Amino acid sequence: MGLIQRLKHDMKAGLATLRHGTAQAAIRALEETELLRIRLDIRKLDQQLDELYRDVGERAVHLREVGEPVERILYDAEIGRLVKEIQDINDSREKLESEITEIRSER
């Protein structure tokens, strides 16, 4: 093989390696962007959970202060609604966590 043929072959091999590396870097960047988006969504859900837990606590304390018995507080419609919201948000959070696990396992 002549020198020019060898140089041509080496250039083609180098370009193929460069393309492959660039493609891998782009895929990695997309994965990281998706992970950041999911983490941001989880952070938002955590903030909503904090607010809901605070609301449940405030409602329970208020009911107790006005003399409601503990049994009645446990079955309060507003507290029940807030607890349902908490459960729904926790379910959404678990789905996002599983997406993170899935993305990481594909690597």
C-alpha positions as CSV (number, residue, x, y, z in Angstrom):
1,M,0.0,0.0,0.0
2,G,1.4,3.3,-1.0
3,L,1.9,6.2,1.4
4,I,-1.0,8.2,-0.1
5,Q,-3.3,5.2,0.2
6,R,-2.2,4.7,3.8
7,L,-2.8,8.4,4.6
8,K,-6.2,8.2,3.0
9,H,-7.1,5.1,5.0
10,D,-5.9,6.7,8.2
11,M,-7.9,9.9,7.5
12,K,-11.1,7.9,6.9
13,A,-10.6,5.9,10.0
14,G,-9.9,9.1,12.0
15,L,-13.0,10.7,10.7
16,A,-15.1,7.6,11.5
17,T,-13.8,7.7,15.1
18,L,-14.5,11.4,15.4
19,R,-18.0,11.0,14.1
20,H,-18.6,8.1,16.5
21,G,-17.2,10.2,19.4
22,T,-19.3,13.2,18.5
23,A,-22.5,11.1,18.3
24,Q,-21.7,9.6,21.7
25,A,-21.2,13.0,23.2
26,A,-24.5,14.3,21.7
27,I,-26.4,11.3,23.1
28,R,-24.8,11.8,26.5
29,A,-25.7,15.5,26.4
30,L,-29.3,14.7,25.6
31,E,-29.4,12.1,28.5
32,E,-28.0,14.7,30.9
33,T,-30.5,17.3,29.8
34,E,-33.3,14.9,30.3
35,L,-32.0,14.0,33.8
36,L,-31.8,17.6,34.7
37,R,-35.4,18.2,33.5
38,I,-36.6,15.3,35.6
39,R,-34.7,16.4,38.7
40,L,-36.3,19.9,38.3
41,D,-39.7,18.3,38.1
42,I,-39.0,16.2,41.2
43,R,-37.9,19.4,43.0
44,K,-41.2,21.0,42.1
45,L,-43.1,18.0,43.4
46,D,-41.1,18.1,46.6
47,Q,-42.1,21.7,47.1
48,Q,-45.7,20.9,46.5
49,L,-45.4,18.0,49.0
50,D,-43.9,20.4,51.6
51,E,-46.9,22.8,51.2
52,L,-49.4,20.0,51.4
53,Y,-47.9,18.5,54.5
54,R,-47.9,22.0,56.1
55,D,-51.5,22.4,55.1
56,V,-52.5,19.1,56.6
57,G,-50.7,20.0,59.8
58,E,-52.3,23.4,60.0
59,R,-55.7,22.0,59.4
60,A,-55.3,19.3,62.0
61,V,-54.0,21.8,64.6
62,H,-56.8,24.2,63.8
63,L,-59.5,21.5,64.2
64,R,-57.9,20.4,67.5
65,E,-57.8,24.0,68.8
66,V,-61.5,24.4,68.1
67,G,-62.2,21.3,70.2
68,E,-62.7,18.6,67.5
69,P,-62.0,15.1,68.8
70,V,-59.1,13.3,67.3
71,E,-61.4,10.7,65.5
72,R,-63.2,13.6,63.7
73,I,-59.9,15.1,62.7
74,L,-58.8,11.8,61.1
75,Y,-62.0,11.8,58.9
76,D,-62.0,15.5,58.0
77,A,-62.9,15.9,54.4
78,E,-60.3,18.6,53.8
79,I,-57.5,16.5,55.4
80,G,-58.7,13.6,53.3
81,R,-58.5,15.6,50.1
82,L,-55.0,16.9,51.0
83,V,-53.8,13.3,51.8
84,K,-55.1,12.2,48.4
85,E,-53.1,15.0,46.7
86,I,-50.1,13.9,48.6
87,Q,-50.5,10.3,47.4
88,D,-51.0,11.4,43.8
89,I,-47.8,13.6,43.9
90,N,-45.9,10.7,45.5
91,D,-47.0,8.5,42.7
92,S,-45.8,11.0,40.1
93,R,-42.5,11.4,42.0
94,E,-42.0,7.6,41.9
95,K,-42.6,7.6,38.2
96,L,-40.0,10.3,37.7
97,E,-37.5,8.4,39.9
98,S,-38.0,5.3,37.8
99,E,-37.4,7.3,34.6
100,I,-34.1,8.4,36.1
101,T,-33.2,4.8,36.9
102,E,-34.2,3.8,33.4
103,I,-32.1,6.5,31.7
104,R,-29.1,5.6,33.8
105,S,-29.4,1.8,33.1
106,E,-29.4,2.4,29.4
107,R,-25.9,3.8,29.5
